[in-house]
């Protein structure tokens, strides 16, 4: 008897919430999106193919929910003062605080597609193939988005080869450096 795929869904909740937060930059909206994703996944579980990547399937549902909601809203909420961003987490109380704030400011300047690709590949640790499937694009497109986004972050942060970025968040370091770290969200 094969295991019920619904049993696996709960394992992916933290990663789903982190992805939703990165897309919306609003905790309440992210929670609503995760809930919508879970309802859709639960009701369509019969369409999930056993043996395939449950995480990628859930991320695809969440991503499609996000873009559907954006299309319905017809406009994007501006967060020029960083009100929503500031409410998402408490700033660290040590030396990396300023670098992290600089990174956040630079990160939100990237296009939605570039942020999404960096989050999936860098912070979430997705393989390029899984990220491409989640986004519904070619693998080369994901690789291009990741490379352009990293190059843009380096430009925005005014980094060169001699600069060392002191971040407290391993997932953020993975996004910037292109190297997976043991602390990246999985």
FENFENMO-V364451 format. One record per helix or strand of 2 or more residues. SS is the DSSP state (H for helix, E for strand). FROM is the first residue (numbers start at 1). TO is the last residue. If there is no record, write none. Layout:
ss:from:to
SS:FROM:TO
SS:FROM:TO
This chain:
ss:from:to
H:6:24
H:27:43
H:45:47
H:54:73
H:83:88
H:97:107
H:112:123
H:128:135
H:139:156
H:170:177
